[in-house]
Amino acid sequence: MSSVDQFESLFNAASKTVFQYKPPTLRTALVVTDLESSAAG
């Protein structure tokens, strides 16, 4: 492997976008239970 190929490989590995965490937005939730409706609340 030539040094140009090695440089290109290292450059491509390093030129990725930085991960930024974005928490999900929850609008609704579904609760599934096997309790009776009076016990589930």
C-alpha positions as CSV (number, residue, x, y, z in Angstrom):
1,M,0.0,0.0,0.0
2,S,1.5,3.4,-0.9
3,S,1.8,6.2,1.5
4,V,-0.9,8.1,-0.5
5,D,-3.3,5.3,0.0
6,Q,-2.5,5.2,3.7
7,F,-3.1,8.9,4.0
8,E,-6.3,8.7,2.1
9,S,-7.5,5.9,4.3
10,L,-6.7,7.8,7.5
11,F,-8.2,11.0,6.2
12,N,-11.5,9.2,5.2
13,A,-11.6,7.5,8.6
14,A,-11.2,10.9,10.4
15,S,-13.5,13.0,8.2
16,K,-16.8,11.8,9.7
17,T,-19.4,14.0,11.3
18,V,-19.3,14.2,15.1
19,F,-22.2,12.4,16.8
20,Q,-24.5,14.7,18.7
21,Y,-27.1,13.2,21.0
22,K,-30.7,14.4,20.4
23,P,-33.2,12.9,22.9
24,P,-36.4,11.7,21.2
25,T,-39.6,13.7,21.5
26,L,-42.4,11.6,23.0
27,R,-45.9,12.9,22.3
28,T,-47.9,9.8,23.4
29,A,-47.2,6.6,25.2
30,L,-48.9,3.2,25.1
31,V,-49.1,1.1,28.3
32,V,-49.9,-2.6,27.9
33,T,-50.9,-4.6,31.0
34,D,-52.7,-7.8,31.9
35,L,-54.2,-6.3,35.1
36,E,-57.9,-5.7,35.5
37,S,-58.9,-2.1,34.7
38,S,-59.7,-1.4,38.4
39,A,-56.2,-2.6,39.5
40,A,-54.3,-0.8,36.7
41,G,-55.6,2.6,37.8
